[in-house]
Amino acid sequence: MDSPGYNCFVDRDKMDAVIQDLGPKELSCTELQELKQLARQGYWAQSHALRGKVYQRLIRDIPCRTVTPDASVYSDIVGKIVGKHSSSSLPLPEFVDNTQVPIYCLNARGEGAVRKILLCIANQFPDISFCPALPAVVALLLHYSIDEAECFEKACRILACNDPSKKLIDQSFLAFESSCMTFGDLVNKYCQAAHKLMVAVSEDVLQVYSDWQRWLFGELPLNYFARVFDVFLVEGYKVLYRVALAILKFFHKVRAGQPLESDNVKQDIRMFVKDISKTVSPEKLLEKAFAIRLFSRKEIQLLQMANEKALKQKGITVKQKRQFVHLAVHAENFRSEIVSVKEMRDIWSWVPERFALCQPLLLFSSLQHGYSLSRFYFQCEGHEPTLLLIKTTQKEVCGAYLSTDWSERNKYGGKLSFFGTGECFVFRLQPEVQRYEWVVIKHPELTKPVPCTSSHSSCSDPADRLSPFLAARHFNLPSKTESMFMAGGTDCLIIGGGGGQALYIDGDLNRGRTGHCDTFNNQPLCSENFLIAAVEAWGFQDPDTQ
């Protein structure tokens, strides 16, 4: 077979050892669905020439803003920007946040070329303030470009994508950090065992999850990253979440029950990803990634928007450089009659990341405010979300995270009606810890996202249609019993419905019962009929307002 046509930037011997060039040389399909399947199957992964052609075609088809720098711009500016400096000594732009250029089988000339291209991109994209993924993208694209100018043009087209429904690369700290929070939310939903491990071994799980892009854009070996990038160019950003979740699942599977190799779990995961070939092949990694039944793209986009909004409320702007965003319950200010600081931290690790930025605020305590449901409502109204904690006379502890303001119950004219969203969940802490989320999260086959049917509605902007995140109306549910989240009347409070109730509390906050319900598909949270010793409701307070 002919030697693959590597360019002058590639170390041929290293490349031959990493990726065998054995595959087909042509691609005839034009349909997106077929292209998606071929990308997932690795159709062009074994052909250097074909991968180059496919990249050229996919990147050419990215919708870009009108004025997007091309190869000729690079030729005009590179000399002025680089000057007489040796390319190997060129500084990297500040927006890469000290990220090193992955070698990816490039020779010294290739490594220098990546630095030159990054500096020219910084010159043409002054609005980019934070983009640590870019060195890996440029280093990979350089393999499949005739020269530096063509690589520059490809990278610019990815950065200049103006399709609001096709997010590609984060270009600000605000976008990056909200992606990290969104990833944390997805781990919390889809990798609960791994999440439990992260909570146990790290003081702040967001600092672990803030590393997720580095796993992909830097630590993954070239043959793995190229496979991910193949699918990413066809399917978009959601693929990155899938692969990072799969990595975390494999890490947990390999390391569960073993002592961590260092006291730094971030470093342990990085080393695991760097040596991932010892654990799983690229094919198995992608197979695991696509076996995860994620939310729809639009639902994830809505979650990302909610996380961005929370960060903006904390004062983080598009121009912001890296800032420490901390998720933890402050022990010195925390007092509860029902749970310890550690137990509240465990609960905090379950709540959506945008609210885990806050500190717990005691809204209602039966020991302070009395055993009255009307007083409970009075204390909780105006707060969203809230956390309900119950301690029984048998010292059992259970509760619920409730996504929606209790004042919503007043919209139904005194009739007991359910409201809330799929972010609600119920749990028990004593005698053993167990959380039950919305049944649709573990069983997405129950539902299909509601299609956008109106010709007048904007499908490209989910802010108008999909609000709030995981609202039941976004899904085609077989019946209402799968969306009975929370309800409140004058004589009772109910969490979860359909075939039973996850929690029922009477108007005197004296007695309660618990059982299986369709909404959360839960087991009883404590003794099925119980007497209440204490009830607390907690809100979420921005630490900056304390």
N, C-alpha and C positions, 0 to 999 in steps of 0.2 A: 504494500500500500504506500502511496506517496506520503512524504513527510508533510505534516500539517503546515500551513502557511503562517507561522508565528511572525510577528513584527519584530522590529529591532529593540523593543523594550522588554522582551521576555527571555528569561533564562530557559533555553530549550530543554536542557537535560532535566531540570527540576520539573518543568511542565509535563514532560513525557512521563515522569514518575507519578505525577499526581492525577492527571486525566489522560486516559488512553484515547487516541483519536481513531475510533473504529466505526463511527456511526454513519447515517445517511448524509448525503451532500445536498439534497434538495427538499423543499417543503412546498407542497402544492395547495394546502387547505387555506381557505379565506374566512370561513365561518368562525366567529368568536368561540362558540361552544366547543367546536372540534379543537381549536387552538388551545383552549383551556385544558382539555383532556391530554393533548400531546405534551403540553408544558408539565403537567403533573406526572406524566409517565416518563419524562426525561427523554423525549424523542430526539432532541438536538443536543443532549448533554454530552454525547460521545463524539461529536463532530465540531472541531474548532471553527471550521469554515462556515458550517450551517448556523451555529450559534451566532456568529458574527452577522450573518445575513438577517437572521430573525431579530436580533437586537436593533439592527438598522431599520428594519421595517416597523417594529413596534414603537420605537422612539420617534420615528418620523410621523407616526399617526397620532402622537400625543397632541391634544388641542392646546395651543400655547397663546400667550398674549401676543399682540401684533408685532411689537418690537422685541424680538428674542435674539440675543447675540449668536452669530454663526461662526463658521470656521474662518471666514475672511476677517472678522473682528479680532479673533485671536492673533492672526498673522500681523495685524496692524499694531496691536498693543503689547505683545509679549516682550519685545525688545526693550520698550520703554520701562516696563514694570520690573523685569528681571535685571536689566542693565548688564553689568560685567560680573555680577555675582556668579559663583559656582552654584549650579542648581542644587547640589547636595547640601549646601549651607544655607539655602533660602529658608527664612522663617515661615511657619505656617500661619494662615490667617487666624485672628483671635477667635472667630466664630466656631472653629473646630474644637475649642475648649481643651487644649492640650492633648487631643487624640493623636495617637501615632499613626503614621501611614502604614497599613498592612502591607507586607512584602508581596504576598500572593504570587510567588515565582517571578517577580520582576527583577531585572538586573539593575545595576547602579544607575544606568541611563533612565530606566523606567521609573525608579524611585524619584529621581530628580524631576522627571517630566510631570509626575503627579503634583509635586510642590509648585511647579510653574503654573500648571492648569488651575490649581486651587487659588493662587494669588490673582490670576486673571479673572476668575469667577468672582472673587471678592471685589475686584475693581468694577465689574459690570453689575453686581447685585449688592449695592450698598445697604439694602433693607434687610439682608440676612444678618441676624444678630447671634444665632446659635444653631449650629448644624454639625454635630459631631459625627453624623453618619456619612458625611460627604467624602472624606478621604477613602473609605472603603469602596464607595460607588465609583469614584474616579479611577481608583486602582484597578477595579474589575473591568470597567469600560475600556481602559487603555489596552487591554489584551485584544479587544475586538474592534480596534480602530486602526486606520491606515497610518495616522500620524497624530501628534498632539492636538492639532487644530480640530480634527474630526471628533476626538474624545471630548474636547472642550464643548463643541456644539451639542453633542449628545447629552452631556451633563446639564448644559443650559436649558435644553428642552424639558428635561425632567423637572428642573427647578422652576421653570416658567409655565408649568401646566396651569391652565386657568379654568379647568372643569371643576366646579364646586363639589361634584359628586365623586371625584377621583383624586383623593388625597394621596400624595406620593411621599414626600420627605418633609419632616418638620424643619422649619427654618427660623424659629424663634424659641426662646426659653419657655414662653407661655405655651406654645404648641407642644414642645417637648415634654414639659412637666405634666400637662394635662393628658398626654399620651401615656406617661408613666402611671398616672392615677387610674386611667382607663384600664391599663394592663392589670393593675392591682385589683380593680373591680372584677375583671374577668377571671383572674386567678382565684379570687374569693368565691366565685360562682362555679367554676369548672375544674379547679384543681384544689379541692378543699383539704386533701391530705397533705399536699405540698405546702399549702398556705399555713396549715397548723404547725408544720415543721419550721417554717420561716418565723412565725410568731414566737415559737419556743426558743429559737437560737439567736434572734436579733431583737434589739431594743426598739427598732423602728423599721417596720417592714417596707415602708415607702422607699427608704434608702437602698434596700435590696432590689426592689422592683424598678428603681430609677436606672438600674444597670441593664435593663432588658434589651435595649437597642445595641449596647456594646456586645452582648452575646452574639448578635447577628452580624453587626457591622464592625468586625474587628477580631473577635475570638474564634468564630467558626472557621474551619479550614476552607481553603479556596474551593475545592470540589463540592463542599456542602453549601457554601454561600452562593456559588454560581447557580446551583439547583434552585435555591430559594429565590434568587433574583430572576431566574427564568419565569417562575410562576408570578412573582411580584409584578413584573412588567405587563403581564396579561390580566391579572385579577386585582391588583392594587394593594393598599395598605393593610387590609384585613388579614392577608396572608402572613404578614410579619407577626401579628398577634398570635395567629395559629401556631406558627413554628416556635415562637418563644414559649407558649404554653406547653407544647410538646417537649421542649427541652427541659422545662421544669418538672414535667411528669417523669421523664427518664431519670433526671437527677434524683428525684425523690425515690424512685424505684430502686436505684442502685445504692443510694446512701441511707435509706430508711433502716433504722436500727444500728447503724454504724456510727462511731464517733466522727465528728467532722475533722478534716485534716488540719484545720487551723481554727483560731477563735474568730475568724472573719468569714462568714458564710458567703459574702460577695466574692471574695477571692477564691473560695472553694468552687463556686459555680463557674467562675471564669476558667479555672483550670479544667473543670469537667468538660466545658464546651470546647476548649482548645484541644483536648484529647478525646473528643467525642467518638472518634473512629474506633476506640477500644470498646465502645458500648453499643453503637447502633450505626447502620449504614445510612447514607443520604436517602435512599428509597424508604427505609423504615421510619425515618424521622418525618418525612413528608406524609407517609401513610398515617402515622399517629396524628399529625397536625390536622389532616382533613377528616379524621374520624371524630373530631370534636365538633359537636353541633352548636355552633355559636349563634348569638343573636344575629338578626339581619344587619346588613351594612348600614342601613338608615338608622336602625336602633342604636348601633354602636356610635354612629356619628352624633346622635342626639346626646348620648352619654358623654362623649368627648366635649360637646358644647357646654353641657352642664358643669363639667370639671373646669373648663376654661373660665366660665362665669365665676365659679367659686374662687379661682386663683386671682382673677381681676379684682374681686371684692377684697382680697388680701393685699391689693396694691401692686401685683405683678403685671408688668406691661409687655407689649410686643418687643420693646427695645431692651428689656431686662437681660442682664447677664445671669449666669448661674447664681441661684440663691438657695439657701438651706430652707426647705419646707419640712416641718417636723410633724409627725403623727404620733402622739402619745398622750396618755392621761397623766396629768401632773399630780403626783402622790400627795404633795404637801397641802393641797387645797381640797382634797376629796374626802367627803364623809358620807357614808351610807349605812342605814340600819339593816340592809339586805345583802349587799355584796361587798367583797374586799376590793382593794385597788387592783390586784392581779385579775380578779374576775371581771372587773369593769374594763380592764385593758383587753382581755380576751373578747368581750362583747364589742369593744371599739374596733377590734381587728376585723369584725364581720360587717360593720356598717360601710356604706359607700364611701369611697376615699374623699369625696368632696366635703363630707360631713365629719370624717375622721380628722380633718384639719382643725376642728373645733374642740373645745373642752366641754365636759359634761356640766350642765347647769340644773340643779335640783328645782323642779317646778312644783311638785306636789309630794307630800309625805303624809300618810294617814296618821302618823304619830304626831305631826305638827299641825296639820290642817283638819284632822278629824276623818271619820269613816263615812264620807258622803260623796256620792257619785257626782252630784251637781257641783260641789266644790272642786272635785277633780277636773271636770270640764272647764270651770271658771279659771283654774290655774293654768290649764294647758292650752286654752284657745289663744291663737296668735302665734303659736310655735309649730314649726314644721321642719323636720320630722320630730317625733318624740320616741322615747324608750320607756316601756312599761315593765316594771319589776314587781313580782309577787312573791311573798314568803308565806308558806302555809304554817299552821300550828304544828305540823309534823316536821318542820324545818326543811321542807322541800322548797326549791327556788326555781321559778320559771319566769317567762316574760315574752315580750314581743317588740320588734322594731316596727314602727308605724309611720308610713311615708307621708301621711297627709294630716293637715290641721284638723283637730276635732270639731272646729266650727263648721266644717263641711256637712255635718249631720243636720244642721238647721235648714238645709236647702230642700228638705223632703217633707215639709209641712207637718212635722211631728210624727211621721210614719218611720218606723225602723227600717232603714235602707243601708245597703253596703256601699262603701266607697273605698278609696285608696288605690295603690298601684302594685305592680309585681315586684317592687323592691321590698315590700313588707316581708317579714319572716318571724317565726316563733322559735322559742328555744327553752331548754331546761339547763340549769347549772348544777343543781343538787337533786338526787344523789349522783348523777353522772351527766357530763356535758353532751348535749345533742342539739343540733340546729336543723330546722326544717324550713326550706325556702319554697317559693311559689312552685307548684307542681310543673309548670310549663318549662322551667329552667332545666330540670332533669329529664323532662319528657316533651321535647319540642315537637314530637310527632303528633301531639294533641292539637296542634294549631298551625296555621299558616299566617304570615303577615298579611294584613289587609291591603289589597292592591290599590294603587292610586288610579281611580277610574274616571274622575272628573277631568274633562279637557281643559277646565279653567283653573284647576288647582296646580300648584307648583310642586312637582315631584322632586325637583332638584334641591329645594330648601325644606328640610325636615322641620325647621323651627315653626313653620306655620301649621303643619299637619300633625306632627308627632310631639305632643306636649301634654303631660310630662312623660319622662322616660318610663317605659314598660307600662303605659296605661293599657287597660284591658281592651279598649276599643281599637288598638293597633293590631289585634289578633282575631282570627276567626276561631273562636272557641266552640266546642260542641254544645256547651250549655253554660248558664251563668254560675253554676256551682264551682267552676274552676277560678272564679274571680271575685269571691266573697271575702274581701280582705279585712275590713273593719266596719263596725256599725255601733251606734250609740243612741240609746233612748233614755227616757227619764228613770226607767226602772231596771235597766241592764246595759251592760257593755259586752259586745261580742267580737272576738277575733277569729276569723276563718269560718267558713260555712260550707254547706253542701254535704249531706249525709251525716252531719254532726257538727260540732263546734270545737275548734282548737282550744278556745278559752271562753267561758261565760262567767261574768261577775255580776252579782245582784246590785241593786241600787244603794244598799247600805254598806257595800264593800265588806260584807261579812262572810258570804258563802260564794263558792264557785264550783264549776265543773269543767272537765276537760275530756276530749276524746278525739277520735280520728275525724278529719274533715277533708273534703275533696280539694280545697284550695291549696293546702300545704301537704297533703298526703302524709300526715304526721301520726305518730303514736301519742297516747296520752302524755301530757307534759309533767304530770305528777299524779297523785291519787285522783281517781276519776271524779269523786265528790270530795271537796276539801273546805276547810275553814281557813279564813285569811288571818294571818298574824300582822302583816304589814304590806302596804302598797306604796310604791314610789313611781313618779313620772319624771323623766329627765329630758331636758332640751339640749340643744347644741349651741354653745356660745363661742363666737369668734374671740380668741385670746387677746386680740388687739383692742377689744371693747371692754375687757375686764377692768 
